[in-house]
Amino acid sequence: MSANQRTRTAHWLLATAPGLSLCLAACSPPSANNAAAAKNPESSEEFASLVPQQWRIEHVTRGRLDGDELQDAALTLRQTDTPDPKDARRGLLVLLATGPGQFRRVAWLDQLLPCVSCLGALGGPGEDTPIVVAIDSRQLTVGWLGGAQESVEVSLELGLEASAQRLVLNREQLIRTDRALGKDSRLTLDYVAHTRTQDGHTEPLAGDPVPAETLREETLR
């Protein structure tokens, strides 16, 4: 994915989640003052005991997910037992801070994130998956852009369910675009407002927010 395409993804996510402070590590340098800035994985020894075996940290995103004064974290992980890193599975490990340098796992999303090759031509030539992860205002936003002539932009908004302290999907948006024809189709499922909007037409949506650990990347293509 080119720098322009990464920037487009960031701008698109800002449009779908107004006011969100994004971290797009491949697009702009991280800032020490940005709560969602990615840290160098080499300086993330504090998470070593929480990372599953045969996985390594690619990016660390910080922010206040549960609303207290402590910085929570979302770790973008890559599986290490795949010969070609572009085919390696990615996962998102979501951690709540319980004290200085102390964390507990709230969700392990090992089926959610796409591999580089899964994103097609828009995945780019590198090994790192061009995924946007941000934490802001008690919300975890995850997004990516994949495909080639026909592309899919994915934006997921997740939050903590107060009663069970589990991570749930509150809102998802999929934008499918035929890049040759310049036509797109937009689908938004809002599990909080209970609405389903397809290309501007809104109708009621039954059901509650979806447990995050049930999400699968292949259903979002």
GINOR-V679991 format. One record per residue. NEAR is the number of other C-alpha atoms within 12 Angstrom. Layout:
# GINOR-V679991
near->NEAR
near->NEAR
This chain:
# GINOR-V679991
near->30
near->18
near->18
near->15
near->27
near->31
near->25
near->23
near->36
near->37
near->27
near->26
near->37
near->26
near->16
near->28
near->28
near->17
near->16
near->29
near->33
near->44
near->43
near->39
near->31
near->30
near->24
near->18
near->17
near->23
near->19
near->14
near->14
near->25
near->30
near->39
near->33
near->38
near->31
near->20
near->21
near->15
near->14
near->25
near->17
near->21
near->33
near->22
near->17
near->27
near->33
near->22
near->14
near->17
near->27
near->31
near->35
near->35
near->38
near->41
near->46
near->42
near->38
near->31
near->37
near->31
near->19
near->15
near->16
near->22
near->31
near->39
near->44
near->50
near->49
near->44
near->40
near->37
near->31
near->22
near->16
near->15
near->11
near->17
near->25
near->27
near->25
near->28
near->35
near->40
near->38
near->45
near->42
near->46
near->40
near->38
near->27
near->19
near->14
near->13
near->19
near->20
near->25
near->24
near->26
near->31
near->34
near->30
near->34
near->29
near->26
near->35
near->46
near->42
near->37
near->31
near->28
near->32
near->36
near->26
near->22
near->33
near->32
near->28
near->17
near->20
near->26
near->33
near->40
near->46
near->50
near->48
near->48
near->47
near->42
near->35
near->27
near->31
near->37
near->46
near->47
near->50
near->42
near->44
near->45
near->40
near->29
near->23
near->19
near->24
near->33
near->35
near->42
near->42
near->44
near->42
near->42
near->40
near->37
near->31
near->24
near->13
near->8
near->11
near->19
near->27
near->37
near->35
near->35
near->32
near->36
near->39
near->37
near->34
near->35
near->29
near->24
near->18
near->18
near->11
near->11
near->12
near->15
near->21
near->22
near->26
near->29
near->33
near->34
near->31
near->27
near->24
near->20
near->21
near->25
near->25
near->24
near->22
near->18
near->13
near->14
near->17
near->17
near->17
near->19
near->15
near->17
near->19
near->30
near->28
near->28
near->37
near->25
near->20
near->27
near->23
near->30
near->17
near->15
near->29
near->26
